[in-house]
Amino acid sequence: GDTVNTASRMESNSEKNRINMSPQAHQCLKSQMPQLATESRGLIAIKGKGDIECFFLDTSDKNYACVHKFENDMLPLGFF
């Protein structure tokens, strides 16, 4: 459904080795892990969706490294 289509569009409009997020994913991430740094990409034309503000997760941020190594590389339950 719509979730799969959105995920596919986020992937196809991303850059290599970057984590691209929709506004909804960004909002969810920031509500659960506000210390993680993100970068607005501005409005991106997403096929079938129109212009959407997308975000990259800043994987160079020290807080990302801490979460990434959390308990043998397992993210907290409910992270996504």
N, CA, C and O atoms as a GROMACS GRO file, in nm:
protein
  320
    1GLY      N    1   0.080  -0.118   0.000
    1GLY     CA    2   0.000   0.000   0.000
    1GLY      C    3   0.084   0.125   0.000
    1GLY      O    4   0.196   0.128  -0.053
    2ASP      N    5   0.031   0.227   0.058
    2ASP     CA    6   0.095   0.358   0.058
    2ASP      C    7   0.229   0.358   0.131
    2ASP      O    8   0.322   0.427   0.089
    3THR      N    9   0.240   0.281   0.238
    3THR     CA   10   0.364   0.275   0.315
    3THR      C   11   0.479   0.220   0.230
    3THR      O   12   0.589   0.273   0.231
    4VAL      N   13   0.451   0.113   0.158
    4VAL     CA   14   0.552   0.051   0.072
    4VAL      C   15   0.591   0.147  -0.041
    4VAL      O   16   0.709   0.160  -0.072
    5ASN      N   17   0.494   0.213  -0.101
    5ASN     CA   18   0.522   0.309  -0.207
    5ASN      C   19   0.608   0.424  -0.156
    5ASN      O   20   0.704   0.465  -0.223
    6THR      N   21   0.575   0.476  -0.038
    6THR     CA   22   0.652   0.587   0.020
    6THR      C   23   0.795   0.542   0.049
    6THR      O   24   0.889   0.615   0.019
    7ALA      N   25   0.812   0.423   0.106
    7ALA     CA   26   0.946   0.372   0.135
    7ALA      C   27   1.027   0.356   0.007
    7ALA      O   28   1.146   0.389   0.004
    8SER      N   29   0.964   0.307  -0.097
    8SER     CA   30   1.032   0.292  -0.226
    8SER      C   31   1.074   0.428  -0.282
    8SER      O   32   1.185   0.442  -0.335
    9ARG      N   33   0.987   0.526  -0.271
    9ARG     CA   34   1.019   0.661  -0.320
    9ARG      C   35   1.131   0.725  -0.238
    9ARG      O   36   1.216   0.794  -0.293
   10MET      N   37   1.131   0.701  -0.107
   10MET     CA   38   1.237   0.756  -0.023
   10MET      C   39   1.372   0.696  -0.065
   10MET      O   40   1.473   0.767  -0.072
   11GLU      N   41   1.373   0.566  -0.092
   11GLU     CA   42   1.497   0.500  -0.132
   11GLU      C   43   1.545   0.550  -0.268
   11GLU      O   44   1.663   0.579  -0.286
   12SER      N   45   1.454   0.559  -0.364
   12SER     CA   46   1.494   0.599  -0.499
   12SER      C   47   1.533   0.746  -0.509
   12SER      O   48   1.600   0.786  -0.604
   13ASN      N   49   1.492   0.828  -0.412
   13ASN     CA   50   1.527   0.970  -0.412
   13ASN      C   51   1.637   1.002  -0.312
   13ASN      O   52   1.660   1.118  -0.278
   14SER      N   53   1.705   0.900  -0.264
   14SER     CA   54   1.811   0.919  -0.166
   14SER      C   55   1.946   0.928  -0.238
   14SER      O   56   1.953   0.931  -0.360
   15GLU      N   57   2.051   0.932  -0.159
   15GLU     CA   58   2.187   0.927  -0.210
   15GLU      C   59   2.252   0.802  -0.152
   15GLU      O   60   2.209   0.750  -0.049
   16LYS      N   61   2.356   0.754  -0.219
   16LYS     CA   62   2.425   0.634  -0.175
   16LYS      C   63   2.472   0.648  -0.030
   16LYS      O   64   2.531   0.749   0.008
   17ASN      N   65   2.444   0.545   0.049
   17ASN     CA   66   2.485   0.536   0.190
   17ASN      C   67   2.425   0.645   0.278
   17ASN      O   68   2.483   0.680   0.381
   18ARG      N   69   2.310   0.699   0.240
   18ARG     CA   70   2.241   0.800   0.321
   18ARG      C   71   2.105   0.744   0.361
   18ARG      O   72   2.046   0.665   0.288
   19ILE      N   73   2.056   0.786   0.476
   19ILE     CA   74   1.924   0.746   0.524
   19ILE      C   75   1.830   0.863   0.500
   19ILE      O   76   1.839   0.966   0.566
   20ASN      N   77   1.740   0.847   0.404
   20ASN     CA   78   1.644   0.949   0.364
   20ASN      C   79   1.512   0.924   0.435
   20ASN      O   80   1.466   0.810   0.443
   21MET      N   81   1.452   1.030   0.487
   21MET     CA   82   1.328   1.014   0.563
   21MET      C   83   1.218   1.105   0.512
   21MET      O   84   1.243   1.217   0.466
   22SER      N   85   1.097   1.054   0.520
   22SER     CA   86   0.978   1.136   0.495
   22SER      C   87   0.956   1.225   0.617
   22SER      O   88   1.016   1.202   0.722
   23PRO      N   89   0.870   1.326   0.605
   23PRO     CA   90   0.840   1.409   0.722
   23PRO      C   91   0.784   1.328   0.839
   23PRO      O   92   0.814   1.357   0.955
   24GLN      N   93   0.703   1.228   0.809
   24GLN     CA   94   0.643   1.146   0.915
   24GLN      C   95   0.750   1.063   0.987
   24GLN      O   96   0.748   1.053   1.109
   25ALA      N   97   0.842   1.004   0.911
   25ALA     CA   98   0.950   0.926   0.972
   25ALA      C   99   1.041   1.017   1.053
   25ALA      O  100   1.086   0.980   1.162
   26HIS      N  101   1.068   1.136   1.001
   26HIS     CA  102   1.152   1.233   1.072
   26HIS      C  103   1.088   1.272   1.204
   26HIS      O  104   1.155   1.276   1.307
   27GLN      N  105   0.959   1.301   1.203
   27GLN     CA  106   0.888   1.340   1.324
   27GLN      C  107   0.890   1.227   1.427
   27GLN      O  108   0.912   1.252   1.545
   28CYS      N  109   0.868   1.105   1.383
   28CYS     CA  110   0.870   0.989   1.473
   28CYS      C  111   1.009   0.971   1.533
   28CYS      O  112   1.023   0.950   1.654
   29LEU      N  113   1.112   0.978   1.449
   29LEU     CA  114   1.249   0.963   1.497
   29LEU      C  115   1.283   1.070   1.600
   29LEU      O  116   1.336   1.038   1.706
   30LYS      N  117   1.252   1.196   1.570
   30LYS     CA  118   1.286   1.305   1.660
   30LYS      C  119   1.208   1.299   1.791
   30LYS      O  120   1.256   1.345   1.894
   31SER      N  121   1.087   1.242   1.789
   31SER     CA  122   1.010   1.230   1.913
   31SER      C  123   1.068   1.123   2.004
   31SER      O  124   1.058   1.132   2.126
   32GLN      N  125   1.129   1.019   1.944
   32GLN     CA  126   1.185   0.910   2.023
   32GLN      C  127   1.334   0.927   2.053
   32GLN      O  128   1.382   0.880   2.156
   33MET      N  129   1.406   0.993   1.965
   33MET     CA  130   1.550   1.009   1.979
   33MET      C  131   1.588   1.153   1.942
   33MET      O  132   1.656   1.174   1.841
   34PRO      N  133   1.545   1.252   2.021
   34PRO     CA  134   1.566   1.392   1.983
   34PRO      C  135   1.713   1.432   1.973
   34PRO      O  136   1.744   1.534   1.911
   35GLN      N  137   1.803   1.355   2.031
   35GLN     CA  138   1.945   1.389   2.026
   35GLN      C  139   2.008   1.360   1.890
   35GLN      O  140   2.117   1.409   1.862
   36LEU      N  141   1.942   1.282   1.806
   36LEU     CA  142   1.999   1.252   1.675
   36LEU      C  143   1.987   1.372   1.582
   36LEU      O  144   1.884   1.438   1.576
   37ALA      N  145   2.094   1.398   1.510
   37ALA     CA  146   2.097   1.512   1.418
   37ALA      C  147   2.041   1.470   1.282
   37ALA      O  148   2.070   1.362   1.231
   38THR      N  149   1.960   1.557   1.226
   38THR     CA  150   1.905   1.534   1.093
   38THR      C  151   1.932   1.659   1.009
   38THR      O  152   1.963   1.766   1.061
   39GLU      N  153   1.919   1.642   0.879
   39GLU     CA  154   1.947   1.750   0.785
   39GLU      C  155   1.830   1.760   0.688
   39GLU      O  156   1.798   1.664   0.617
   40SER      N  157   1.766   1.876   0.684
   40SER     CA  158   1.657   1.895   0.589
   40SER      C  159   1.715   1.903   0.448
   40SER      O  160   1.815   1.970   0.424
   41ARG      N  161   1.651   1.834   0.357
   41ARG     CA  162   1.691   1.839   0.216
   41ARG      C  163   1.607   1.940   0.139
   41ARG      O  164   1.628   1.962   0.019
   42GLY      N  165   1.511   2.001   0.208
   42GLY     CA  166   1.419   2.091   0.139
   42GLY      C  167   1.312   2.011   0.068
   42GLY      O  168   1.295   1.891   0.093
   43LEU      N  169   1.240   2.076  -0.019
   43LEU     CA  170   1.134   2.009  -0.093
   43LEU      C  171   1.192   1.926  -0.206
   43LEU      O  172   1.269   1.976  -0.288
   44ILE      N  173   1.154   1.799  -0.210
   44ILE     CA  174   1.198   1.706  -0.314
   44ILE      C  175   1.074   1.658  -0.388
   44ILE      O  176   0.973   1.622  -0.326
   45ALA      N  177   1.080   1.659  -0.521
   45ALA     CA  178   0.968   1.610  -0.603
   45ALA      C  179   0.965   1.458  -0.595
   45ALA      O  180   1.054   1.391  -0.646
   46ILE      N  181   0.861   1.404  -0.532
   46ILE     CA  182   0.845   1.260  -0.514
   46ILE      C  183   0.733   1.213  -0.607
   46ILE      O  184   0.620   1.260  -0.598
   47LYS      N  185   0.767   1.120  -0.695
   47LYS     CA  186   0.670   1.069  -0.792
   47LYS      C  187   0.544   1.018  -0.722
   47LYS      O  188   0.552   0.936  -0.630
   48GLY      N  189   0.430   1.066  -0.765
   48GLY     CA  190   0.303   1.023  -0.709
   48GLY      C  191   0.266   1.089  -0.576
   48GLY      O  192   0.157   1.067  -0.524
   49LYS      N  193   0.357   1.170  -0.521
   49LYS     CA  194   0.334   1.234  -0.392
   49LYS      C  195   0.339   1.387  -0.400
   49LYS      O  196   0.279   1.456  -0.317
   50GLY      N  197   0.409   1.438  -0.499
   50GLY     CA  198   0.428   1.582  -0.509
   50GLY      C  199   0.556   1.624  -0.438
   50GLY      O  200   0.643   1.541  -0.413
   51ASP      N  201   0.566   1.750  -0.406
   51ASP     CA  202   0.684   1.802  -0.336
   51ASP      C  203   0.672   1.773  -0.186
   51ASP      O  204   0.574   1.811  -0.122
   52ILE      N  205   0.772   1.705  -0.133
   52ILE     CA  206   0.774   1.667   0.008
   52ILE      C  207   0.908   1.710   0.067
   52ILE      O  208   1.013   1.691   0.006
   53GLU      N  209   0.904   1.768   0.188
   53GLU     CA  210   1.030   1.798   0.256
   53GLU      C  211   1.089   1.667   0.308
   53GLU      O  212   1.027   1.597   0.388
   54CYS      N  213   1.208   1.636   0.261
   54CYS     CA  214   1.276   1.513   0.302
   54CYS      C  215   1.392   1.548   0.394
   54CYS      O  216   1.440   1.661   0.398
   55PHE      N  217   1.437   1.448   0.469
   55PHE     CA  218   1.544   1.466   0.566
   55PHE      C  219   1.644   1.353   0.555
   55PHE      O  220   1.608   1.239   0.526
   56PHE      N  221   1.771   1.385   0.579
   56PHE     CA  222   1.875   1.284   0.594
   56PHE      C  223   1.908   1.272   0.742
   56PHE      O  224   1.908   1.371   0.815
   57LEU      N  225   1.935   1.149   0.786
   57LEU     CA  226   1.989   1.126   0.918
   57LEU      C  227   2.139   1.152   0.909
   57LEU      O  228   2.206   1.099   0.820
   58ASP      N  229   2.192   1.233   1.000
   58ASP     CA  230   2.335   1.265   1.001
   58ASP      C  231   2.410   1.152   1.071
   58ASP      O  232   2.420   1.150   1.194
   59THR      N  233   2.463   1.059   0.993
   59THR     CA  234   2.531   0.943   1.050
   59THR      C  235   2.673   0.976   1.097
   59THR      O  236   2.740   0.890   1.155
   60SER      N  237   2.720   1.098   1.073
   60SER     CA  238   2.851   1.139   1.124
   60SER      C  239   2.841   1.194   1.266
   60SER      O  240   2.942   1.215   1.332
   61ASP      N  241   2.718   1.217   1.313
   61ASP     CA  242   2.695   1.271   1.447
   61ASP      C  243   2.733   1.168   1.553
   61ASP      O  244   2.702   1.050   1.538
   62LYS      N  245   2.800   1.212   1.660
   62LYS     CA  246   2.843   1.121   1.767
   62LYS      C  247   2.726   1.047   1.831
   62LYS      O  248   2.742   0.933   1.873
   63ASN      N  249   2.609   1.110   1.839
   63ASN     CA  250   2.493   1.044   1.899
   63ASN      C  251   2.445   0.928   1.813
   63ASN      O  252   2.396   0.828   1.867
   64TYR      N  253   2.458   0.938   1.680
   64TYR     CA  254   2.420   0.827   1.593
   64TYR      C  255   2.509   0.706   1.621
   64TYR      O  256   2.460   0.593   1.627
   65ALA      N  257   2.639   0.729   1.639
   65ALA     CA  258   2.731   0.619   1.666
   65ALA      C  259   2.693   0.547   1.794
   65ALA      O  260   2.704   0.425   1.802
   66CYS      N  261   2.648   0.621   1.895
   66CYS     CA  262   2.607   0.559   2.022
   66CYS      C  263   2.484   0.473   2.003
   66CYS      O  264   2.478   0.362   2.057
   67VAL      N  265   2.385   0.520   1.929
   67VAL     CA  266   2.262   0.443   1.905
   67VAL      C  267   2.292   0.323   1.817
   67VAL      O  268   2.240   0.214   1.841
   68HIS      N  269   2.377   0.341   1.716
   68HIS     CA  270   2.409   0.233   1.623
   68HIS      C  271   2.475   0.115   1.695
   68HIS      O  272   2.456   0.000   1.654
   69LYS      N  273   2.551   0.141   1.799
   69LYS     CA  274   2.620   0.035   1.873
   69LYS      C  275   2.541  -0.013   1.994
   69LYS      O  276   2.591  -0.093   2.073
   70PHE      N  277   2.418   0.034   2.010
   70PHE     CA  278   2.334   0.002   2.125
   70PHE      C  279   2.311  -0.148   2.135
   70PHE      O  280   2.258  -0.209   2.042
   71GLU      N  281   2.350  -0.207   2.246
   71GLU     CA  282   2.327  -0.348   2.276
   71GLU      C  283   2.346  -0.440   2.156
   71GLU      O  284   2.250  -0.490   2.099
   72ASN      N  285   2.471  -0.461   2.118
   72ASN     CA  286   2.505  -0.552   2.009
   72ASN      C  287   2.435  -0.517   1.879
   72ASN      O  288   2.382  -0.604   1.809
   73ASP      N  289   2.435  -0.389   1.848
   73ASP     CA  290   2.377  -0.338   1.723
   73ASP      C  291   2.226  -0.352   1.713
   73ASP      O  292   2.172  -0.346   1.603
   74MET      N  293   2.158  -0.372   1.826
   74MET     CA  294   2.012  -0.379   1.824
   74MET      C  295   1.956  -0.244   1.865
   74MET      O  296   1.995  -0.190   1.968
   75LEU      N  297   1.866  -0.188   1.788
   75LEU     CA  298   1.801  -0.063   1.822
   75LEU      C  299   1.691  -0.088   1.924
   75LEU      O  300   1.634  -0.197   1.927
   76PRO      N  301   1.659   0.011   2.006
   76PRO     CA  302   1.553  -0.006   2.105
   76PRO      C  303   1.420  -0.046   2.041
   76PRO      O  304   1.387  -0.002   1.930
   77LEU      N  305   1.344  -0.128   2.111
   77LEU     CA  306   1.212  -0.170   2.064
   77LEU      C  307   1.127  -0.047   2.038
   77LEU      O  308   1.121   0.044   2.121
   78GLY      N  309   1.061  -0.043   1.926
   78GLY     CA  310   0.975   0.070   1.892
   78GLY      C  311   1.052   0.185   1.828
   78GLY      O  312   0.995   0.292   1.808
   79PHE      N  313   1.181   0.164   1.796
   79PHE     CA  314   1.260   0.272   1.737
   79PHE      C  315   1.202   0.318   1.605
   79PHE      O  316   1.198   0.438   1.576
   80PHE      N  317   1.156   0.222   1.525
   80PHE     CA  318   1.097   0.259   1.397
   80PHE      C  319   0.949   0.262   1.416
   80PHE      O  320   0.875   0.290   1.322
   0.00000   0.00000   0.00000
